[in-house]
Amino acid sequence: MRTDDFDYELPDELIAQAPAEPRDSCRLLVLHREDGRVEHRTFTDIVEYLEPGDLVVVNQTRVMPARLVGRKARTGGVAETLLLRRREDLDPLGSMWECLVNPGKRLKEGAVVEYRAGGLLAPEGAPVVLTGTVVDFVEGSRGGRLVRFEPVGGRTLDEAVHAAGHVPLPPYIQGYEGDPEKYQTVYAMHEEHSAAAPTAGLHFTPQLIERIRERGVRWAQVELEVGIDTFRLVTEDDPRDHTIHTERYHVPQSVVDAVHEAKASGHRVIAVGTTSVRSLESAFEEDAPAATPPLVARGFEDVADSAATTGRGDIVERVDATTSLYLMPGSTFHVVDAMVTNFHVPRSTLMMLVSAFATREQIMEAYRQAIAERYRFFSFGDAMLIV
């Protein structure tokens, strides 16, 4: 297995630069793992593929205004900071953050950056509302820094971040000037914890969710705080040499109970987005007594080390846990039976995850068809349902 196996050529014009309007009017490619069959539909048609008793699980995380652009206090040079994770283990007051910085080589320990209200495009004379001091490097991370932030002018830290920060759209989206709320799911929680959106969920509208519920499909929410690996490609030749950074996640007992109920009644767990997949599969504990029936996802029943043969393993509650779960071909899925996902960046861990859930050959053929059919790719693009 090589990283090149998960590469493909994508014309630039197929990278979506704005969301579909309305959200659920985007296209939906349906991939049937059993025989590799592909269907081309519209996202609202997803209801037809859901059965009463199924459980849909979404990631309710909300994107924070994590992109801060300021100037270095000593030289006046532009510096960009992307907030990734609050390090309360280092500062209980919450002023210490793990960040990506640019330019990384020039922001060494002790460097101070000043951020103004409105960011770099602030009008002349806009007040400095926040300062950031580089405290240390993040081990094993290119451009990763620990930064201590201090609000200015009597603001709280959250107030200062909101005054200076912007929602961090991915770098392949250029010049988007639409409503930043379009980069949030309609079911996002109030608290802001993520550096990027769980984009597979951007396609749902309140009306579509209501139709799904009316069909007798249950709806549940987990949270995974999307972090650094959304922005990193696999650069190693062998993808097994790549390391995924840890992300915080929460799987409440109510979701555990709903999974058990769906599985016991012979129905499916359908994860919306790779972050929901990783949350549910991270919450599977191999040493726990096996659930009844044993938790083995559809399509993975013949895996020799599954709960069905070992008598061990179950999904358990996770509160404020961390995961670095890396799913690639050869990985076993215990909880997730189907997934909704977007079309992913070449050579990414997300390409490897969907190739583990289906097969690499099925995914590459589905992508070939999507390109031929002129689907829109990446965060604001169209969707795929893998069943």
C-alpha positions as MATLAB code, in Angstrom:
seq = 'MRTDDFDYELPDELIAQAPAEPRDSCRLLVLHREDGRVEHRTFTDIVEYLEPGDLVVVNQTRVMPARLVGRKARTGGVAETLLLRRREDLDPLGSMWECLVNPGKRLKEGAVVEYRAGGLLAPEGAPVVLTGTVVDFVEGSRGGRLVRFEPVGGRTLDEAVHAAGHVPLPPYIQGYEGDPEKYQTVYAMHEEHSAAAPTAGLHFTPQLIERIRERGVRWAQVELEVGIDTFRLVTEDDPRDHTIHTERYHVPQSVVDAVHEAKASGHRVIAVGTTSVRSLESAFEEDAPAATPPLVARGFEDVADSAATTGRGDIVERVDATTSLYLMPGSTFHVVDAMVTNFHVPRSTLMMLVSAFATREQIMEAYRQAIAERYRFFSFGDAMLIV';
ca = [
       0.000    0.000    0.000;
       1.406    3.371   -1.090;
       0.153    6.915   -0.617;
       0.158    7.252   -4.399;
      -2.631    4.653   -4.446;
      -4.981    7.332   -3.074;
      -4.096   10.051   -5.560;
      -6.180   11.272   -8.507;
      -6.290   14.167  -10.954;
      -9.012   16.750  -10.354;
      -9.700   19.702  -12.674;
      -9.569   22.956  -10.698;
     -12.980   24.012  -11.966;
     -14.586   21.103  -10.072;
     -13.487   22.465   -6.679;
     -16.640   24.048   -5.262;
     -16.139   27.691   -4.313;
     -19.585   28.239   -2.766;
     -22.237   25.995   -1.200;
     -25.295   24.743   -3.032;
     -28.431   26.807   -2.483;
     -30.491   25.469   -0.888;
     -28.123   23.183    0.962;
     -29.928   19.947    0.118;
     -30.072   20.648   -3.639;
     -26.547   19.329   -4.168;
     -25.908   16.053   -5.979;
     -25.585   12.695   -4.248;
     -23.514    9.797   -5.548;
     -24.671    6.506   -4.005;
     -22.080    3.721   -3.854;
     -23.306    0.181   -3.130;
     -20.408   -1.757   -1.599;
     -21.948   -5.163   -2.239;
     -21.600   -4.952   -6.009;
     -19.845   -1.615   -6.657;
     -22.954   -0.164   -8.325;
     -23.132    3.639   -8.517;
     -26.245    5.808   -8.691;
     -26.420    9.541   -9.388;
     -29.109   11.289   -7.361;
     -29.926   14.533   -5.547;
     -29.222   14.905   -1.826;
     -32.891   15.125   -0.895;
     -33.215   11.577   -2.275;
     -31.202   10.305    0.694;
     -34.496    9.702    2.504;
     -35.192    6.838    0.082;
     -32.103    4.996    1.314;
     -33.026    5.231    5.004;
     -35.237    2.649    6.680;
     -37.480    3.056    9.737;
     -35.419    2.012   12.728;
     -32.098    3.172   11.268;
     -29.971    5.539   13.343;
     -28.340    8.615   11.787;
     -25.412   10.003   13.807;
     -24.041   13.500   13.123;
     -21.187   15.575   14.523;
     -22.689   18.632   16.191;
     -19.417   20.541   16.598;
     -19.371   24.222   15.685;
     -16.538   26.047   13.919;
     -14.907   28.836   15.893;
     -13.493   32.014   14.300;
     -10.125   30.288   14.467;
      -8.233   32.183   11.743;
      -6.344   35.119   13.199;
      -4.243   37.379   10.972;
      -2.101   39.987   12.690;
       1.296   41.627   12.661;
       4.462   40.780   14.530;
       5.003   43.335   17.274;
       8.728   43.706   16.581;
       8.850   43.902   12.771;
       5.291   44.572   11.623;
       5.368   41.540    9.352;
       2.123   39.671    8.676;
       1.568   36.508   10.707;
      -1.338   34.070   10.490;
      -2.466   31.847   13.342;
      -4.975   29.006   13.196;
      -6.391   27.968   16.557;
      -6.556   24.197   16.829;
      -6.929   23.107   20.431;
      -7.236   24.844   23.784;
      -4.604   23.362   26.120;
      -6.356   23.516   29.458;
      -3.860   20.958   30.761;
      -1.215   23.680   30.504;
      -3.390   26.601   31.613;
      -6.728   25.996   33.359;
      -7.771   29.553   32.482;
      -7.736   28.649   28.779;
      -5.207   31.148   27.454;
      -2.865   28.512   25.974;
      -3.655   27.127   22.514;
      -2.095   24.672   20.122;
      -1.946   26.477   16.778;
      -0.672   26.348   13.239;
       1.335   29.454   12.381;
       2.538   30.991    9.140;
       5.311   31.862    8.469;
       6.398   29.067   10.812;
      10.153   29.506   10.483;
       9.971   33.146   11.558;
       7.706   32.705   14.560;
      10.093   31.374   17.143;
       9.765   31.138   20.906;
       9.042   34.563   22.409;
       7.609   36.102   19.213;
       4.596   38.349   19.873;
       1.776   38.918   17.368;
      -0.836   41.681   17.689;
      -4.350   41.155   16.340;
      -6.727   44.032   15.622;
     -10.511   44.138   15.583;
     -11.574   42.996   12.123;
      -8.283   41.220   11.434;
      -5.735   42.279    8.863;
      -8.394   44.092    6.809;
      -9.285   46.288    9.781;
      -9.485   50.009    9.054;
      -6.579   52.284    9.894;
      -6.326   52.801   13.618;
      -8.439   49.790   14.609;
      -7.536   48.832   18.183;
      -5.406   45.850   19.110;
      -7.787   43.450   20.859;
      -5.556   40.422   21.328;
      -1.888   39.492   21.574;
      -0.334   36.066   21.132;
       3.067   35.005   22.436;
       4.769   31.909   21.048;
       5.683   29.731   24.028;
       6.978   26.529   22.452;
       7.019   24.296   19.393;
       4.544   21.431   19.078;
       6.614   18.289   18.816;
       6.213   16.408   15.545;
       4.171   19.178   13.901;
       5.194   21.325   10.940;
       4.210   24.871   11.837;
       2.703   23.834   15.167;
       3.186   26.196   18.103;
       1.919   26.642   21.628;
       0.691   30.231   21.884;
      -0.432   32.130   24.976;
      -3.160   34.674   24.170;
      -4.002   37.759   26.196;
      -7.055   39.941   25.521;
      -6.629   43.719   25.400;
      -9.012   46.492   26.420;
     -11.019   44.767   29.117;
     -12.391   42.020   26.850;
     -12.603   38.377   27.717;
     -10.472   36.044   25.648;
     -13.504   34.737   23.743;
     -14.665   38.300   23.029;
     -11.220   39.210   21.715;
     -11.019   36.135   19.483;
     -14.454   36.908   18.028;
     -13.444   40.521   17.406;
     -10.242   39.603   15.559;
     -10.960   36.159   14.121;
     -12.626   34.758   11.043;
     -14.091   31.353   10.171;
     -11.162   29.459    8.596;
     -12.294   28.326    5.165;
     -10.003   25.728    3.543;
      -7.207   27.141    1.355;
      -8.746   25.750   -1.854;
     -11.781   28.051   -1.391;
     -10.736   31.413   -2.780;
     -12.581   34.695   -2.377;
     -15.790   33.399   -0.811;
     -17.773   36.396    0.464;
     -21.045   34.679    1.308;
     -22.640   34.072    4.674;
     -20.054   32.392    6.966;
     -22.965   30.553    8.607;
     -23.106   28.448    5.421;
     -19.898   26.827    6.722;
     -21.786   25.666    9.825;
     -24.253   22.788    9.978;
     -27.855   23.695   10.820;
     -27.635   21.480   13.909;
     -24.313   22.817   15.236;
     -24.145   23.323   18.985;
     -23.747   26.798   20.489;
     -20.225   26.312   21.836;
     -17.422   26.710   19.298;
     -14.691   24.083   19.394;
     -13.543   23.204   15.870;
     -11.058   24.559   13.359;
     -13.093   23.235   10.416;
     -16.639   22.145    9.698;
     -17.812   18.525    9.534;
     -18.678   19.223    5.919;
     -20.773   16.131    5.127;
     -23.413   17.636    7.404;
     -23.586   20.931    5.508;
     -26.135   19.401    3.110;
     -28.890   18.920    5.685;
     -31.716   21.436    6.116;
     -34.240   21.541    8.973;
     -36.923   20.416    6.526;
     -34.888   17.412    5.347;
     -34.118   16.407    8.936;
     -37.816   16.535    9.719;
     -38.587   14.285    6.721;
     -35.978   11.815    7.969;
     -37.499   11.763   11.441;
     -41.004   11.364   10.041;
     -39.784    8.251    8.234;
     -39.076    6.648   11.619;
     -35.322    7.161   11.495;
     -33.652    8.118   14.762;
     -31.256   11.063   14.948;
     -28.319   11.265   17.380;
     -25.408   13.644   17.891;
     -21.789   13.153   18.882;
     -19.028   15.742   18.923;
     -15.514   15.585   17.541;
     -13.489   18.784   17.573;
     -12.050   18.928   14.072;
      -8.353   19.686   14.220;
      -5.044   19.634   12.426;
      -5.427   16.643   10.108;
      -8.170   18.371    8.153;
      -5.364   20.602    6.845;
      -2.616   18.018    6.370;
      -1.955   15.685    3.469;
      -0.065   12.432    3.834;
       3.472   13.229    2.679;
       5.049    9.893    3.560;
       5.388    7.348    0.744;
       3.938    4.663    3.000;
       0.677    5.922    4.571;
       1.277    3.678    7.577;
       4.152    5.994    8.531;
       1.757    8.939    8.884;
       0.605   10.047   12.341;
      -2.814   11.557   12.990;
      -2.872   14.177   15.735;
      -5.249   13.693   18.629;
      -8.680   15.302   18.620;
     -11.138   15.619   21.473;
     -14.459   13.804   21.117;
     -17.618   12.980   23.044;
     -19.997   10.030   22.608;
     -22.774   10.341   25.228;
     -24.545    7.384   26.788;
     -27.701    8.298   24.863;
     -25.846    7.555   21.607;
     -24.501    4.277   22.993;
     -28.053    3.248   23.906;
     -29.370    4.270   20.481;
     -26.650    2.233   18.730;
     -27.543   -0.824   20.818;
     -31.226   -0.408   20.031;
     -30.632   -0.060   16.284;
     -28.300   -3.044   16.115;
     -30.558   -5.249   18.276;
     -33.481   -4.603   15.943;
     -31.425   -5.394   12.825;
     -31.113   -1.799   11.649;
     -28.166    0.290   10.578;
     -26.000    2.992   12.106;
     -25.417    5.658    9.437;
     -22.641    8.124   10.236;
     -22.697   11.590    8.662;
     -19.111   12.503    7.931;
     -15.740   10.962    8.657;
     -15.604   12.715   12.036;
     -18.788   10.936   13.142;
     -17.294    7.676   11.864;
     -14.111    8.209   13.857;
     -16.077    9.167   16.977;
     -18.208    6.029   16.897;
     -15.373    3.678   16.025;
     -13.093    5.283   18.635;
     -15.766    4.614   21.243;
     -15.659    0.890   20.448;
     -13.732   -0.796   23.257;
     -12.302   -4.191   22.373;
     -11.899   -5.228   26.023;
     -15.527   -4.550   26.938;
     -17.926   -7.507   27.186;
     -19.513   -8.053   23.795;
     -22.834   -6.431   23.057;
     -25.861   -8.555   22.208;
     -25.865   -8.944   19.287;
     -22.082   -8.456   18.848;
     -21.130   -5.152   17.246;
     -19.779   -5.871   13.781;
     -20.555   -3.403   11.007;
     -22.204   -4.622    7.815;
     -19.601   -5.652    5.299;
     -17.124   -6.675    8.021;
     -18.848   -9.808    9.340;
     -16.077  -12.110    8.143;
     -13.270  -10.335   10.006;
     -11.602  -12.962   12.172;
     -10.929  -10.724   15.179;
     -14.435   -9.272   15.320;
     -16.601   -9.299   18.423;
     -18.671  -12.045   16.821;
     -15.800  -14.505   17.211;
     -13.916  -13.166   20.238;
     -16.928  -12.548   22.468;
     -15.501   -9.149   23.374;
     -16.088   -5.572   22.351;
     -18.783   -2.917   22.629;
     -19.328    0.788   22.142;
     -19.017    2.683   25.420;
     -19.643    6.239   26.585;
     -16.806    8.699   25.987;
     -16.726   12.080   27.705;
     -13.918   14.530   26.970;
     -11.823   11.743   25.443;
      -9.158   11.998   22.767;
      -8.613    9.938   19.638;
      -5.932    9.514   17.013;
      -7.746    6.651   15.275;
      -6.393    6.180   11.753;
      -8.651    4.070    9.517;
      -7.126    2.719    6.315;
      -7.599   -0.379    4.139;
      -7.377   -3.382    6.421;
      -9.095   -1.619    9.341;
     -12.247   -3.098   10.872;
     -15.468   -1.137   11.405;
     -17.563   -2.335   14.328;
     -20.277    0.309   14.642;
     -20.855    2.142   11.351;
     -22.914    0.345    8.680;
     -23.229    3.203    6.146;
     -21.848    6.697    5.822;
     -22.523   10.069    4.232;
     -19.353   11.838    3.169;
     -18.026   14.464    0.770;
     -15.449   14.033   -1.989;
     -12.020   14.281   -0.401;
      -8.649   15.788   -1.219;
      -6.207   13.396   -2.932;
      -3.590   11.700   -0.713;
      -5.517   12.520    2.452;
      -6.306   10.332    5.444;
      -9.964   10.788    4.527;
      -9.418    9.101    1.154;
      -7.914    6.196    3.073;
     -10.830    6.055    5.496;
     -13.487    5.774    2.791;
     -11.291    3.266    0.951;
     -11.234    1.191    4.131;
     -15.020    1.301    4.425;
     -15.589    0.334    0.781;
     -12.557   -0.742   -1.233;
      -9.909    1.398   -2.841;
     -11.017    0.162   -6.267;
     -14.667    1.055   -5.622;
     -13.763    4.523   -4.329;
     -11.444    5.329   -7.225;
     -14.093    4.198   -9.735;
     -16.748    6.289   -7.966;
     -14.436    9.311   -8.089;
     -13.741    8.683  -11.784;
     -17.473    8.716  -12.462;
     -17.977   11.822  -10.297;
     -15.344   13.711  -12.276;
     -16.851   12.568  -15.572;
     -20.303   13.679  -14.378;
     -18.901   17.061  -13.256;
     -19.658   16.715   -9.558;
     -18.479   19.515   -7.270;
     -15.669   18.488   -4.912;
     -14.471   19.166   -1.353;
     -16.000   21.187    1.501;
     -18.700   23.110   -0.403;
     -19.154   20.322   -2.933;
     -21.509   17.414   -3.502;
     -22.014   14.332   -1.340;
     -21.569   10.580   -1.426;
     -23.587    7.918    0.371;
     -21.780    4.611    0.895;
     -24.161    1.762    1.765;
];
